[in-house]
Amino acid sequence: MTSTTQLSVANEQSVDALIKTIRIPPRPSLLADVQLELANVDPSPRRLAAIIANDVAMSASLLKLTNSPFFGLRLKAGSVEHAVQLLGLRQCGLLMTGIIARQSVQVENVNLVKFWDFSSKRAQAMTHLACRMRVSQPDLAHTFGLFCDIGIPLLLERFPDYQNTLDIANEVADVKFTDVEQEKHNTSHTSIGALMARTWGLPEQVSSAILLHHDYQVLTDAATDDSVRSLIALCLVAEFSIHKYHGRENLAEWDKGGRLACEFLGLSHDELEDHFEELHEIFNHVH
């Protein structure tokens, strides 16, 4: 074994040892039960409702979301079973995944309200864009939108100075976001997030896109699955729309990958602006 190979092996072992010190929440049994029912050849709304109704807190959260302005339903759900009927199985499964993620990923002394608010907006925006542009399955877009940065709270928990790393990575225009993380912590939120996505049984396209979503050169790489590239491109458009909604015109990540995302999606400047207007209307309606 050469000294270079020995060094490489040592580095891999140290990274493996590091990852073992990062708390990745196990897949909650409720989520596993929901996923199992939805994967059934003939999934049953009644069985799904019974699974959810076993958890009082989750049931209350589902009813609150179902009856929120986001869905604008004419009828109000009075029970979990009624909510499943109104929303449909797939939409209900997506909502439950998001609710369970919020409950499972908590960091002591860190307020994650802004993190989840941004994640929810991104999921809504990506779902809308996927439907309008027909470049991705809406449920995949929604799941990715919720989970693409899930590694961030896990690293906030592991490293006391990780917030400082985030601040730097969000500002630098000429260094890849994940390179800043790797240099300081020997890992990145994309690596940890992809690992959690696999642990939780999320679709392979979602975990792959989580791993690659700051590597914008994959948008020009035909060897990368189109569904993965679509998620990465839609994510960038969605995030820039949220920043603009909050009055911020500059986003370092957009400067790095915005042109590639628009080229991949076939979006002109005017079409992009039209999508931003639509998304801002949606955000106004929800909030």
N, C-alpha and C positions, 0 to 999 in steps of 0.2 A: 504493500500500500504506500503510495507516494505521500509526501507531506501535505500536498494540496488536497488529496482525497481525504486524508486524516482530518484536516481542518474542516472540510465540507461536512464530514460525518459528525464531527464535534459540534458544529453549528446547528445541524439538524437535531441533534440530541438536546442541545440547550433550548432550542425553540420548542421541541416536544415537552421538555420539562416545564417550560414557561406556561404553555397552553394548559397543562394540568393544574396550574395554580389559578387559572381564571374560571370563575364559577359560571358554567353554562347550565341554565335550568333544564332539568329533564323534561321530556314531553309530558304535560299533565295528562292524567288518565282520562279526564273529560274530553280533551281534544282528540285523544286516540279513539275514544268511543264515537265521537262525532265523525271523524274521518272514516272510520270503519263502516258506519251506516251509510255515508254518502258514496262510498266505494262499492256498496252492495249492488248487485245486478238490478234489483228492484227496491230502491230506497223508499222507506215509508215515512211520510210526514209525522204520523202518529208516534212511531218509534223514536224519531229524532226529537220530537217534543218531550217525550218521556225521559230521554237521556238528559236533556237540558234542565228539565223541571226538577231533577234530583238535586241540583245545586241552586239554593235560594238566591244567593248573591248574583250568580250568572243570569238567572231567570229575570231578576229585577233589571239588570243592565240591558238585557236583550229587549225587554218591553219598553224601557226608556228610549233606547235608540230607535226602535220600530216606530214609536209614536212621536219622534222628533221631526222638526221641519225638513230635514234632509230628504226624507222619503215622501213627504207631502201626501200621505195616504188619506183617502176620503174617510175610511173607517179607522177607528182606534182599536188596537189589539187589547183584549181584556184578559188574555191568558197566553201562555207560551204556545200552545197548540194553535191558537188563533193567529199569533205572530208568524208562525211557520207557514200557515195557509196564505196569509197576506203577502209575505215576502218571497215565498218559494224556497225550496230546499237549498239550492246553491247559494243564494244570497244570504240565507240564514247561516249556512256553514261559514261563509266569509266573515260575517259579523261576529260569530262566536270565536273564530280564530283571533280576530283583533281584540276582543274583550279579554280572552284568556291570556293573550300576550301581555296586555297592560297589567293584569293581575300578577303574572308570573315574573315579570322583569321589573323589580324594584331595587333602588339603590339607596342605602342609608345616607341620610343627610344631603341627598341630591333631589331637587325638585324636577320631576320629569314631565310636568304639565306641558311646557313648551315643546318638548321633544315629541310627545304623543299628539299634540295639536298639529304640529308640522307633518308628522307621519300620516295622520288621518287626512289632512288636506291633500297630501301627495297621492295617497291611495284614491281619493275621490277624483282628483285631476287625471290621474293615469287611467282610471276606469272610463271616464268621459272621453279622453283622447283615443283610447283603444276602440271604443264604440264608433266614434266619428270617423276615424281614419282607417279602421279595419286592418290594423297591422299586428294586433295581438289579441289573444283571448282576454276578455274583460276581467274574468276571475283571476287569471294569472297576473294581470296588471295590478289589480287591487292588492293581491297578496304580496307582490314584490314591493309595491308602494308602502305598505305597512312595515315590511321587514328589512328593507334594504340597508338601513342604518342600525339594526338591532344590536350590532357589536359595540356601538358607542356606549350605552349604559353599562355594559359588561366590563368595558375597559375603564370607565370612570370609577367603577367599584374596585378594580384591581390596582390602578395606579393613581396615587394622590395628585400627581402633576399632569394627568391626562387632559384636563380642561385647557391647560396652557398649550399643550400640543395641538388640540383642536383649533384654538384661536389662531395659531401660526399657520396650520394647514389650510384653514379657510381663507387666509389672506394672500399666501404666496401665489404668484401668477406663473412662475417658471419652474416649479417643482411639483411632481405628482403628489397628490394628497397622501396616498398610502406610503410614499417614500419618506415623508416627514415622520409618519408614525413608526415605520420600520427602523429608522435611524435612532429614534428616541426609546422605543419600547420593544424592538425585536419582533413585533407582530403588528397587525392592522385590524381595524374594525371590519374590513371586508373578509379577512380570513376567519375571524371569530364568528362573524355573522353567518357566513356560509356553513360553518361547522354546526351552529345552532339550527340553521334551516334543515340540514340533513338529519340532525338529532330529532327534530320535531316532525319529520316525515313530510316536509313541504316538497312540491314538485322539483325535479332536477333542474328545470330551466330557471326556476327562482333561485336556487342555491348557486348555480353557475353565474347568473347575472349579478347576484350579491357580491360574489368574489371578484368580478371584473368591472364593476360599475364606475370605477374611477380610471379605468384603462381605456381611454377613448379611441385608441388606435384599433381596437377590435371592431369598431364600426366600419372599418375599411377592409376587414379580414373575412373573406368569403368562407374560410374554413370554420369560422365560429357560427353556430346555429343562428338562423335568422330570428327565431323567437327570443333568443337571449339578447341579440343586438337591438331588437325592437324595444325590449324592456329598458335597456340602458338609455336609448335615445329618448323614449317617452319620459323616462325619469328626469332627464336633464331639462326637457321642455317644461315639465310639471313644476320642477323646483324653481326654475327661473320665473315662471308665472306667479308662484307664491311670493318670491322676493319682490317682484314688481307690485304685487297686490299690497304689500306692506310698505311701499314707497321707496324700495331700494333698487336702483337702476343697475348697479354693478354686482356681478357675481363671478368670482375668480374661476369657478368650475365651468361657467358658461363661456368664458374667454378661452378656456382650454379645449372644450369639446362642442360648443354650440354649433359651429359651422358644420362639423362632421355629423352631428345629430340631424340637422336640417337636411343635409345632403342625403343621408341614409333614408330619412322619412319622405324625401321629395317635397319639402316645404319651402315655399317662397316667403319672402319677408312679409308680404301682405297677409298670406294665409296664417303665418305665425301670429301676427297681431290680432287676427280674427279669433284664433283659438284663445289667446290671452283674454280678450273681451268676454268670451263665453265663460271661461273659467272664473273670471272675477265676478261675473253674475252669480255663478254657483256658490262661490265663497260668501257673497253678500246674503244669499238666500239662507245659507246654513247658519251664518253667524250674525 
